[in-house]
Structure formats: structure tokens, C-alpha cells
Amino acid sequence: MTDQNPAAATGAPVAINAQYIRDLSFENPNAPQIMAELREPPQIEVKVDVKVRSLAESIFEVVLSVSATATVNEKNAFVVELEYGAVVTLGPDLPQEHYGAVLLIEIPRMLFPFARQIIGDATREGGFPPLLLNPIDFADLYRRQQEAQQQQAGPGNGSAHA
């Protein structure tokens, strides 16, 4: 009999079975005129979201969504949106009360460097300096999401936002 659970097979509490780009979009709506207006760095707004969904017993999809909008003189210079996902198996020795923290803090922390590289490459290929995202405190995002859930006194939606 073979064990189909990669985390159980290795004794690890977590196994990342696959990583992938679910969706990637880069828009350069005001090119080439906007290039002449880039005398100073653009204003950049970054939004981050993490969503988790169950695929099977102890197997989950975690999707890190990052969107960034750069503006120059109130015009969009670029808009980049990425959904970067992973299929994750949680080992049988991991207590279920730790699932939220692992799926919404640790897995996004592992995915972030890959998403950062993809965003940087997309902005560079779009004709701009690479956008190098600053590290994200996923623990703080998780804490804020937990506090918001407590204030609503309702069940969670399995996501964290920045």
C-alpha cells in the first residue's frame, strides 16, 4: 500500500505539491506617451490578498494575489496583477488549529519571493524599472484578519487582505 500524502511520506508537516501562475496581467495603457513623463518615480499602490480553499482532506490551494498600480501625473503608467498559487498538503501530525496560520502565513511567505520575481520581470519587460516589492508581514495580515472576524462575530472567509 502506498501513501498518497506527500507530507506524510516525508514526515514533514507541510508539502508544496505544485506552484503555478494562475493569472498574470500587465497593462501599459498610456504607452508610449507616459514614458516621456517619467521624470520622477511613479506613485505605486500595492494590494495583497491571500485565499485558501480546500481541495481534499488536508490538501489545499493557497493563492497569493498581488496587484500594483503605478501612476504619473494622475495617469496610469502600468497595472500589474498576479495570482500565484500552490497546492499544499498538510501532514497528519500538524494540529488542525494550526492550519490557518500555516496556510495564511507560512505558505504565502514561501510563495512571496516567486511572486516578487514575476512582478519585477513583468514591469521590466513592460518598459519600466523592475518593481521590487518590499517584504510583506503575513503574520500581521493574519492577525488583522482574525481581529476583523472577531469584530464581526461571524465565521471567517479563509482569506487575508493588505
ABEGO torsion letter per residue (X at the ends): XBBABAAAAAGBABBBABBBBABBBBBBAAOAAAAAABABBBBBBBBBBBBBBBABBGBBBBBBBBBBBBBBGGBBABBBBBBBBBBBBBBAABBAAAAAAAAAAAAAAAAAAAAAAAAAAAAAAAGBBBBBBBBBBAAAAAAAAAAAAAAAGBBBAGBBBX
